[in-house]
Amino acid sequence: MCGITGFYGKGERSDIEAMTQSLIHRGPDEVGYYQKSPLFFGHRRLVIRDQLGGRQPMTGYQDELTVIYNGQIYNERQLRKELELLGCRFESSHSDAEVLIHGYRQWGSGLVERLNGMWAFAILDAKKKKIFLSRDRFGKKPLYFTFQKGIFAFASELKALKSHKYLRFTVSSKNIRKYHGYGYFPGKLTIYNEAYKLPGGCNLFFDMENFGHNIERYWSYSIEPDYTKDERYWSDKIIDLLDKAVERRLVSDVPLGMFLSGGLDSAIVSFFARRKKINIESFSIGFTDPSFDETKDALFVSNLLGTQHSVTTLSPGLFPDIQKGIFDLLDEPFSDSSIISYYLLCKGAREKITVALGGDAGDELFAGYDTFKALKIADWLQKIIPKACHRGVLSMLARLPVNHSYMPLRFKFERLLRAFNNPSCLWNPLWLSPVSLDEIESIVREPVGLEELYSEAIETWEQCGSKKLLDKSLEFYAKIFLQDQILVKVDRLSMMHGLEVRVPFLDIDLVDCVRRIPSGLKLRNGHTKYILKKAAERYLPKALVWRRKIGFTAPLSKWFFDGTINLAVDPYWNKEAGDLISKKISKHRSLREDNRLFLWNCYVLNEFIRRSGLGA
């Protein structure tokens, strides 16, 4: 993994150096620059493969093409052989960056459609006076850009753009609303008015002569079920493709290990990895709160597979150091409740390895969340409970006890009933939202329309080719939640420690298979991830495969209750927002309400504001 930076236009060498230095955590091993004023490229490198031959920026074809690249191309060997047959001569032994140079010269922007991997790169085409930028299909690797007063700049993180002395950024109040609604910034949006994400599956073409640009989508996740195949066919196919996906991701010149939670996804990935490697280390997080803890399950899987396992226990006393480590480097708020535990997991793993394989994306692709089961329940409740009774149902729920366990009954029901009075296209974002519409309006002190707030979710829902609630929900999770929350967490928290995390479930061959599996084989008779579980039964004990899912999170509710997390409202907040937050804290600590997600969402934003110097 690496960090890339670049700009064209106003600026000096000191600007690219400042931008690149801000990403040292992404690439602690090497730094490199390319300068042909007014064009500047910068690169920070975490050495994973071909230490000598993979240095960047990399130039080829008599300085015609120059690449800076962050990622890993897993079909590098096959592409290299194909390009050699076309007459390309490689100087490196196995650098995938050089594959990008030769591949671009042969196939132009069509190169990206041949790649199997994760990437964010920029290629200078000096002959055509253009810069070609691309981001992988799901946006596993980040890429931000901005256009300001004769400057085009891009980078792996927002902090790098802010390091350019001639670039200015202002916080977007409209996008802050989106943050409260989602818990992250969806699509191309960021916290700033002037900065954007290049969405996953997109290319950006910048013309240096006329300072123009255009963005083109080369791939989009789309569910297209094939009903001609039976359960056995899909089960066999999953096993074959997952095995190959894991094998591709075991290639490394540095120590490699596994994240092993004790759940199905990481267990099946670890099983295939263990079949290929004699010695492999695995890592997990334990919790002092037993309702969150999966240590016994992780140790069971480790003993079953024969991995060398390490457990790091998350305790309240570790929070001050963890939150400082996170928020000193986090340059954009996102309130995933697992960032605390994931930070500690990556930190512990980095002491022994440089590359880790994880089980991320299994839930989003195979329908692994309880919200998928809730779709039918919500549909049924809307039909049988008159609207006039909705307020009464909610008041009855308020009488249920509040506790700080992993998923208490009241918390689940309150989330479920958010679907009342709203169309199905809004169910998923409302269920996941950390802040309700009424609360957002209190914070911003003006009306907020649901259609505007969740426009990305509505558009994804309406564009889905299937009419089934489950298929539409799966596209929401794959195209929005996975890309803009889960993968952001994986990238940012791992790269804070200079750790590369690979995701076998997002191998493009496997993804193309899964999107064709009928939804009835993903959620069947109340069983989530049914077809994956049936496939995994061949290799793992049924008790492990079919056990109740425990999400990877942190005991936020308890920590807000006992003061481990202290939300001190900064002057940035207006009086109404400050009063609302204070009331939420009071009700949470008096066990009248469970406000864990609301409070964490505000805490993350508050920390970002405070450390960014944006407060009043």
N, C-alpha and C positions, 0 to 999 in steps of 0.2 A: 504494500500500500504506500501511497505517496500523497503529496499535496502539490497542486499545480496553480500557477498564477500567471497572469499576462495582461498587457494593455497595449492599445494603439492610440497614439495621440499625445496630448500634453502630459509631460512627466519626465523624470530623469532616472538614472541608474539607482539613485537612493530610494526611489519609490518602489521599484521592483524588488529591491533588497529588503525593504521594510515589509512588503506584502509577503514575500517568501519566508522571511524569518518568523512571521506570526504563525506559520504552519509547521514549526519545527517538531511539534508533537506528532504530526502525521508522518514525518520522514526524518527521524533523528540521525540517520546514518550518513547521508550525503546531501550536498546542495549544488545546484548548477544553474547557469544563466545563459540566455541567448539575447543578443542585443543587435538590432539593426534599426537605429532610431528613425522614426518614432515608434518602432515595435520592440517590445520587451517580453521575454518569457522567463519564468522562474520555476524551479522544481526542487522539492524536498523529497528525499528518497528513503523509504524503509526497504532495505535489501531483503528480498525473498528468493529471487532466482537470478542467476548469471550476474554475479557481483561486478565483474570487470566489464562484461559486454553490454550490460543494461543501463549504463550511465546516461543521464538525460540533463538537458535537452539533447536529443539525438538527431543528427542531420545526415541526409543521404542524397544520392543522385546529384552530385556536384553542387551541394547546398540548395538544391531546388526544393526539397521538402525537409521540414523540421518538426519533430513531435515532442510534446510533453504529455505524460500519461499517468493516470492513477487507476489501478485495477489489476485484474488478472484474467488472461485469456486462456481458457482451459483446453481449447482445441488448437493451441499454438503449433504442436507438432504436425498435425494434419495439414494446417494451412501452410506451414513452412515447406512441407514436401510438395504441395500443390504449386506453390510459387516457384520453387526450384525447377519444377518441370516446365514452367513458363519462362525460364531463363534468368530468374533472379539469383543474385549472388549475395549470400549473407556473410557478414563479418563476425557476428556473435555466434555462440554455440547454441543458446536457447533463450534469447531475449524476445519476449512477446512484443516489446516496444518496436523492435525492428520489423516484426511481422506487420505492424500497423503501417509503417512507411512503405514497404513493398506492396502490401495489400491495397493501400490507397492509390498508389501509382497504377496498379493493374485494374482496379475495379471502381475507383473513385468513391463516392459516398455509398455505393453498393457494398463496400467492405463490411459495414456494420451488420448487414443481414446475414453474413457468414460467420459472425463471431458468436462463440458460446462462452459467456463469462460475465464479468462485471467491469465497467469502465466509465471513465470520464476523461476525454482527451481533447487536445487541440493540435491540429496539424496546419502549419504554415505552408501554403502553396505559393512560393515566391514567384513562380512563372506566371501564374494566373492572378497574383496579387490578392489572394483570398486566404481567410482563415476558416478552417472547417472544424467545428466542435461537435462532439457527440456524447450522449449519455446512454447507459445500458437500458435494456427494456423495462426493468422495474425501478430504475433509479437507485440501485444499490450504492453507487458512488455519486457524491454530490457535485453539482456544478452551478454556480451562481454567476450572474452577469449584470452589467449596468451600462447605460449610455448617458453621458452627461457632458454637455458643452465641449464637444470635440474629443471626448475620451470614450473609447470602448474598452471595458475591463471585465475580466472574468477570474474566478478563483474557486477553490474547493470549499472555502468557508467565507462567510460574510466578514469576519474579522480582517481577512486579507484585503478585501475591497476597502474597508474603512482605514487601512493603513496607508493608502495613497493620499498624499497631502492635498491634491486638487479635487478629490471626490467628497461630496457631502451627502448625508443621509438624514432623512426625517422620519420619525415614527408615524406609521399609518394608523389612524384611529379606526378606519373601516376594517383594516386587516386584524386589528386587536379584537374587534368583535368576532371575527372568524376564529381567532385563537380561543376565545372564551367558549364559542359554540362547539368547536371540534376538540380543543386541547392541543392543537397544532395548526400550522398554516398549510392549507390544502393547495394542490395544483402548483401553479407558477408563483404563488404569493409568498412574500416574506414579511417580516415585521416592518420593513422600510418601504416607503413609497417608490424609491428610486431603484430598488434591487429586485431581481427576479430569479427564480429557479428555472433552469432548463428542465422541462418535465422528462421523466423517464420515457424511453422509446422515441426520443426526438433528436434531430440534428439542427445545428445553427450554422448558417453560412454568412460570413462577414466579408464584405467587399471593401478593401482598403482604399480603392480609388474614389468611390463615391460615398463612403461611409454608410453604406446601406446594409441591411441584414434581412434575412428571412428565416423562419423556423419551419421545419417540415417534420411531420410524424412518420416514422418508418415502421412502427409496430404498435399494436394496442391489444391488450388482453381481451379476449372475446370468447364467451362460452358457446360452443356449437356442439351439442350432445349428439352422439352417434348411438342410436338405439338398436343397431344391427348386431352388436357384440354382447356376449353374456358376461356374467360375473367372473367366471374363471378366466376369460380372456383379459379383462381389465386387471385382475389380480396378478396374473403372470406378467403383464406389461409393466405394471408399477414396480414389481420386484426387479425386473431386468433393467429398467431405466434408472431406478434409484441406485442400484448397484454400480452402474456405469458412472452416474453422477458423482457418487462418493469417490470412486477410483480416480476420476479426473482431478478431484480436489485434494488428493493426497500428494500431489507433486509439489515438492518444496526442497530448497537447499538449506533450510533452517528448521529448528525443532517445531514439530506439529503435534497438536493434541485435540481433545474433544471437550465440548461442553455437554455435561450429562446431568439432566435435572432429575431423572427417574421417571419421566413421562415417556409416552410412546414415541414421539417424533425424534427426540435425541437418542433414544435407545435403539431404534432401527437404523439410524445413521451410524451410530457407534458400532452396531453389529457388523455392518458391511465394511466399515473402516478396519475393524479388528481382524476381519478375514484377510485383509490385504497387508496388514502390518503386524509383525510379531510383538513388538513392544509399543504400547501407546499409552499416553497419560490422559486422564480425564479430570474434569473440575466441576464442582458444584457449589452452591451457596446453601448454608443452613440458617435456620431462624430460631431464636429463643422462644418465639410464639409457635406452639405446636400446630395450630390451624394453618400456618403458612409453610411448615417445614416438610421437605421431601427427602431429608437426608437418608432415612432408612431405605427408601425406594432407590435412590441413586446408588447407595452402597450395594444393594441387592443386584442392580444391573451391572455395576462394576465387577462384582465377584462372579457373576454369571459369564461375563465376557472376558474377564481376566485383564482389566485395565489397571494401571497404577493411579489410584484415585486420591484427589486432594479435596478437602472440604474447608471452606472459609465460612465462619458463622457471623451473620449480621446481628449485631447487638446495638441497643440505643447509644451506648457510649462511643460508637464509631461514627455516628451521624455528623458531628461537627467537622471532622476532617474530610469525610466523604462529600458533604455538601460544598465545602470550600473547593475541593478538587474539581467537582462538576461545574460549579457556577463561575469559577475563574476562567474556564475555557469555553463554556457553552455560550455561543454568540447569538443564539436565538432561542426564545423560550419554547419548550414543548413539554407537556405535563404528563407524559407516560408515567404511570405509578411505579414502574419497575426500574427506573433509571438509577435509583440508589443501589439496589441489589445487583444490577447488571454492571455498574461501575466497579463494585467490589469484586465481582466475578472476573472481570477483565484484568483488574489489577493483580489479583492472585495468580491468574493463569500466565500473565506476562513475565512473572518471575522465573518461569520454567520453559515457556514456549514463545514462538513468535507468530504462529498461525494456529487458528482454532476452527474446527468445524462445529456448526450448531444446527439445531432442529427448527429454526425459524421458518415461517411461511406454511407449515403443514396445516395449521388451523385455518388460515385464510383460503387455501386452495381446496381442502377436503371438508370444509364445514365443521370445524372443531369447537366452536364456541356455543355457549348456552343460548345466545341470541338467535342462532339458527333454529333451535327448538322452539323458541318463543314466538316465531312467526305465525304458526298455526294457532297458538294460544291467543295472541293479540287479535288475529282475524276473528276468532270465535267470540272473544270478549266484546269486540265492537258490535257484533251482531246481536248478542243477547242482553247486553247491559245498556239501557237507554241513557242518552246523554244527560238527562236530568238526574241520574243516579251517580254520575261520575264523582261529583264532589263528596257525596256521602261515602263512597268506597274509599276515597283518599283519606277522609277523616277517620275511618275505621282503621286504616293502616297505621295512622299516627299513634294508635294505642298499643301497637306491637312494641316489644322492648327493643332498645338499641344496644348493640354490643360491638366489640371491636375485632371480631374474628374475620376470617378470610372473606366469606360471602354470606352474611347473615340473611335470614328470611326477609326481614323488612326491607333491606337494601335491594334485594332482587325484585320484590313486588313493586317498590316505588319506581324502579327503573322500567319495569314492564308496563306500568300504567301510564307512562309518558306517551304511549301511543294513542291514548284516548283523544278523540276529536281531531286527529291529524291523519292525512292520507298515508298510505303504506310507504311512499317514497321517502318519508321523513322518519320512519320508525328507527332505522339503524343509527343515524346520527343523533337522534334524540336519546336513544338508549345509552349511547356512549358518551354523550355530552357531559362535561364536568360542571357546566353552569347552565341553569334553565333560562328560558327566554325572559321570564319576569326578572330574574336576577341580572341578566345582561342589560336589560333596559334600566334597571336601577343604577347599575354601574356607569353606563354611558349617558344617563339622564335624558333619553329620548327614545321614541318608538323604534323597534327593530323588527323587520319583516322576516318571517321564517323562510320565505322563498329566496330572499337575498342572502340571508345568513347561510343557508345550506344549498346554494345554487349548484355547487359542484356535485353534491350527492344526488340532487334531483336530476341533473343532466345525465349522470351516469346511469341512474335508474331508468330514465325514459329512453336512453339509447340502447339499452340491453335488448338483444334480439329475442329473448325468451320472455314469455308472459308469466312464468312461475316465480313466486315470491323468493324461493331459495336461490334460483339462478341470478335474479336481480341483486339479491343480497351478497352473493358470492362475488359478483363484479364490483360492488361497492367496496367490499373488504380487500379485494386484490388490487383495485385501481386507485383507491384513496387511502384507506386505513393502513394497509401494508406498506405502501410506498411513502406516505407522508408522516407516519408515526413509527411503525415497527422498524423499518429499515433505517430511518433517521437515528433511532436509538442505537441500533447495532453499529452503524458507522461511527457516530460521534463518540460514544462511550468507549468503544474499542480503540479508536485512533487517539483518544486522550492518553493511552498507554503505549502507543506504537504497536498495537496488536492487530493483525489481519484476521477477520472472521469471514469464513466462507459458508455459503448457504446451498447445500445440495438440492433442496426442494425447489429451488429456482433455476435449476438447469433447464435450458430452453427445450430440450427434447422431452423431459419429464413434464414440463408445463404444457406443452402442446398435446400431450397425452391426457393430462388431468382435465383440461378444459373441454375435452370431448366425452368425458365420463358422465352419464346421466345423473342428475341430482338425486334421484331415488336410490343410487348406490353410494352417495356421500352421506346422506342422512336417511336412515332406514329404521323404522320401528322405534324411534326415539334414540337411536344410537348414532352419535356424531362420528364422522370419519370412518364410516362403516367399511368401505372398500379397502381403505388403508389398513384397518385392523384385521380384516380377513386375510390380507396379504401377509401381514406381520405375524399372524398366528403360526406360520410355517417355521418360524425361527425363534420366537420369543414365547415365554409362558403366557397362557391365556389370562392369568390373574393380573399380569402386568399390562397386557394389551387392552383389556377391557376395564381397568380400574378407573375410578372417578378422577376427572381432570382437576388439578390444582394449578391455577394460573401463577405465573412468575411475577410477583409483585413485591410489596413491602408493607409492614404493619403501620401504614400511615394513620389510620383511624386512632389507634392506641397512642401513637406518638404525638398527635395533636391534642389528645385528651390529657396526657400526663406532662405535656410541656417539653418533650424531647425536641419537637419542632415548634419554634416560637415565631408566629407570624406577626411581626411588628410592622404596621402599615406605614409606608413611607409617604412623604408629602406629595408624591406624584398623584396619589389617589384624591379624587374630589371628596367632599365631606359625606355625600350620600353613599358613595362606594365604601368609604372608611367605616361609616356607621353600619352598613350591611355586613361587612366582613367581621366587625366586632360582635354583632349579634349572632352571626354564624358560629363564631368561636365559642361564645357563651352557651348557645344551645347544644353545641357538640360536647362541651365539657360537662354539661349538666345532664347528658344522656337523653335529651329531648329530641335530637335529630342526629342523623349520621351524615355529616358534611365533609367527609374525607376528600372527595374528588374536588368539590368547590374550593376547599381550603388549600389543597395542594396546587390547583391551577393558579390560584392567586399568589401563593407562596413563590412558585417558579417565576411568574411574571414580576413579582416584587423584587426578587433577587436579581433578575436580569436588569431591571430598571436601576436598582441601587448600584450595582457594580459597573453599569454603563455610564453612570453619571447623568442620567436623564431626569432624575427627580427635580422637583421644584426647589 
